[in-house]
Amino acid sequence: MTGSSHKTPRPRKRARGFQGHVSEIDLRLLRVFHTVAEQGGFSAAEITLGKSKSSISLDISALETRLGLTICLRGRSGFALTDEGREVLDATRTLFVNLEHFRQQINQTSGMLSGTFNLYVPDNIQTHGETPLVKAIHTFTQSHPGVFMNLHSASTKEVEVAVMNGQATAAIALYAQGQAPLGCRPLVAEASYLFCGARHPLFHMPEKDITLDVLTGQNMISVADAATSDGWEEIRPHFTYRAKADKVDARALLILSGSYIGFLPEVFAAPLVTQGLLRRIVFNDLRLITCCHFLARTSPETSLMVETFRSLLEASY
């Protein structure tokens, strides 16, 4: 029988899968992998993780050895997840969600608070001075040091979406009076007043001379739909809107330039008025009212945290 040069191919070695228990080291390596995947590469994850690329690479290699899988490609061609890596990422996300649910359920049972509190606030909310929100966050975090506070600033629509899809543990949203969706808890109505800067032509004009015709002839900063008051909807269309600034700081900057008039919360504007940089335009006590509402889509895992923060927030107003 003659020999043959043809060799039977060796069967492909199958990954041995995950062996043993999930240890603290495994969780640490998975957190590194999760961050790298979310950031899109080693370089982008360096600052978030506080680790060098070489250290991150060692962690990923250790995780691949632990899993028996190649989960990402790295090199001159850049970073990319393998098919197995994408599946590991999905499983990692599920694992972290389940761990958080476990922690919250234990908190509920023990009455102790820990874990992550994802609080969403509108990007145009008043944040200067000793506001109720500032006081509530201070009391909450001081009383519950085991809670990791994760604060997000977003538009009102983004805040609503975050509550609906579960990204937000709780949220603050701004709505006009009577326009808040069902399920919101009203907190307080805040007033904003009309101001001009020291460089503006109206700054030294006598109040009696500032008529509606004079006001509607000025360049105005646009007003959010959430702000309203009696009579405002009738006069609103007559103003000349020439700028937009959603955040309070940005609105103040435009007003201080002397080119525009606009609305600011009284608490925010008061120091600038004292310094002679702003003037309130009284005109028939014109003011806009915005209502702050508390939003939350509670679950058994988050209800204790949400109710604790809500009660502190309501007590701060």
Solvent accessible surface area in square Angstrom, and as a share of the most:
residue,aa,sasa,rsa
1,M,244,1.09
2,T,128,0.74
3,G,79,0.76
4,S,91,0.59
5,S,115,0.74
6,H,147,0.65
7,K,172,0.73
8,T,116,0.68
9,P,107,0.67
10,R,226,0.82
11,P,127,0.80
12,R,218,0.79
13,K,188,0.80
14,R,211,0.77
15,A,58,0.45
16,R,128,0.47
17,G,30,0.29
18,F,81,0.34
19,Q,90,0.40
20,G,66,0.64
21,H,167,0.75
22,V,81,0.46
23,S,49,0.31
24,E,135,0.61
25,I,112,0.57
26,D,3,0.01
27,L,22,0.11
28,R,110,0.40
29,L,7,0.04
30,L,17,0.08
31,R,116,0.42
32,V,6,0.04
33,F,0,0.00
34,H,47,0.21
35,T,22,0.13
36,V,0,0.00
37,A,18,0.14
38,E,89,0.40
39,Q,82,0.37
40,G,51,0.49
41,G,6,0.06
42,F,24,0.10
43,S,68,0.44
44,A,52,0.40
45,A,0,0.00
46,E,51,0.23
47,I,164,0.83
48,T,84,0.49
49,L,44,0.22
50,G,67,0.64
51,K,58,0.25
52,S,58,0.37
53,K,99,0.42
54,S,77,0.50
55,S,37,0.24
56,I,0,0.00
57,S,33,0.22
58,L,129,0.64
59,D,13,0.07
60,I,0,0.00
61,S,45,0.29
62,A,46,0.36
63,L,1,0.01
64,E,26,0.12
65,T,95,0.55
66,R,64,0.24
67,L,19,0.09
68,G,30,0.29
69,L,56,0.28
70,T,76,0.44
71,I,0,0.00
72,C,2,0.01
73,L,99,0.49
74,R,86,0.31
75,G,57,0.54
76,R,255,0.93
77,S,116,0.75
78,G,35,0.33
79,F,51,0.21
80,A,47,0.37
81,L,32,0.16
82,T,20,0.12
83,D,95,0.49
84,E,73,0.33
85,G,0,0.00
86,R,120,0.44
87,E,126,0.56
88,V,20,0.11
89,L,13,0.06
90,D,82,0.42
91,A,62,0.48
92,T,3,0.02
93,R,102,0.37
94,T,78,0.45
95,L,51,0.25
96,F,44,0.18
97,V,78,0.45
98,N,81,0.41
99,L,65,0.32
100,E,40,0.18
101,H,81,0.36
102,F,128,0.53
103,R,107,0.39
104,Q,6,0.03
105,Q,90,0.40
106,I,88,0.45
107,N,9,0.05
108,Q,81,0.36
109,T,120,0.70
110,S,67,0.43
111,G,46,0.44
112,M,135,0.60
113,L,11,0.06
114,S,28,0.18
115,G,4,0.04
116,T,40,0.23
117,F,0,0.00
118,N,35,0.18
119,L,0,0.00
120,Y,22,0.08
121,V,8,0.05
122,P,1,0.01
123,D,41,0.21
124,N,34,0.18
125,I,16,0.08
126,Q,18,0.08
127,T,79,0.46
128,H,73,0.33
129,G,53,0.51
130,E,127,0.57
131,T,13,0.08
132,P,28,0.17
133,L,16,0.08
134,V,61,0.35
135,K,72,0.31
136,A,0,0.00
137,I,39,0.20
138,H,111,0.50
139,T,56,0.33
140,F,0,0.00
141,T,38,0.22
142,Q,126,0.56
143,S,64,0.41
144,H,43,0.19
145,P,118,0.74
146,G,44,0.42
147,V,15,0.09
148,F,137,0.57
149,M,46,0.20
150,N,51,0.26
151,L,94,0.47
152,H,56,0.25
153,S,72,0.46
154,A,14,0.11
155,S,43,0.28
156,T,40,0.23
157,K,136,0.58
158,E,100,0.45
159,V,0,0.00
160,E,40,0.18
161,V,73,0.42
162,A,2,0.02
163,V,9,0.05
164,M,121,0.54
165,N,86,0.44
166,G,54,0.52
167,Q,101,0.45
168,A,6,0.05
169,T,15,0.09
170,A,0,0.00
171,A,0,0.00
172,I,2,0.01
173,A,0,0.00
174,L,13,0.07
175,Y,21,0.08
176,A,2,0.01
177,Q,98,0.44
178,G,86,0.83
179,Q,125,0.55
180,A,31,0.24
181,P,62,0.39
182,L,186,0.92
183,G,71,0.68
184,C,22,0.13
185,R,112,0.41
186,P,98,0.61
187,L,27,0.13
188,V,53,0.30
189,A,56,0.43
190,E,57,0.26
191,A,29,0.23
192,S,19,0.12
193,Y,17,0.06
194,L,0,0.00
195,F,4,0.02
196,C,0,0.00
197,G,0,0.00
198,A,40,0.31
199,R,186,0.68
200,H,9,0.04
201,P,101,0.63
202,L,2,0.01
203,F,36,0.15
204,H,153,0.68
205,M,60,0.27
206,P,73,0.46
207,E,62,0.28
208,K,166,0.70
209,D,60,0.31
210,I,6,0.03
211,T,64,0.37
212,L,57,0.29
213,D,118,0.61
214,V,42,0.24
215,L,0,0.00
216,T,23,0.13
217,G,59,0.57
218,Q,35,0.16
219,N,61,0.31
220,M,0,0.00
221,I,1,0.01
222,S,40,0.26
223,V,20,0.11
224,A,52,0.40
225,D,114,0.59
226,A,22,0.17
227,A,12,0.09
228,T,23,0.13
229,S,24,0.16
230,D,149,0.77
231,G,41,0.39
232,W,0,0.00
233,E,94,0.42
234,E,120,0.54
235,I,33,0.17
236,R,45,0.16
237,P,100,0.63
238,H,115,0.51
239,F,10,0.04
240,T,40,0.23
241,Y,69,0.26
242,R,153,0.56
243,A,24,0.18
244,K,152,0.65
245,A,12,0.09
246,D,74,0.38
247,K,106,0.45
248,V,7,0.04
249,D,80,0.41
250,A,40,0.31
251,R,36,0.13
252,A,5,0.04
253,L,126,0.62
254,L,45,0.23
255,I,0,0.00
256,L,46,0.23
257,S,54,0.35
258,G,11,0.10
259,S,56,0.36
260,Y,43,0.16
261,I,0,0.00
262,G,0,0.00
263,F,11,0.04
264,L,0,0.00
265,P,18,0.11
266,E,88,0.39
267,V,100,0.58
268,F,20,0.08
269,A,0,0.00
270,A,48,0.37
271,P,69,0.44
272,L,31,0.15
273,V,61,0.35
274,T,119,0.69
275,Q,117,0.52
276,G,38,0.36
277,L,73,0.36
278,L,3,0.02
279,R,43,0.16
280,R,66,0.24
281,I,0,0.00
282,V,65,0.37
283,F,33,0.14
284,N,130,0.67
285,D,67,0.35
286,L,17,0.08
287,R,82,0.30
288,L,2,0.01
289,I,27,0.14
290,T,22,0.13
291,C,16,0.10
292,C,1,0.00
293,H,14,0.06
294,F,5,0.02
295,L,14,0.07
296,A,36,0.28
297,R,149,0.54
298,T,70,0.40
299,S,40,0.26
300,P,99,0.62
301,E,26,0.12
302,T,32,0.18
303,S,29,0.19
304,L,52,0.26
305,M,1,0.01
306,V,1,0.01
307,E,73,0.33
308,T,30,0.18
309,F,0,0.00
310,R,32,0.12
311,S,52,0.34
312,L,43,0.21
313,L,0,0.00
314,E,61,0.27
315,A,84,0.65
316,S,24,0.15
317,Y,81,0.31
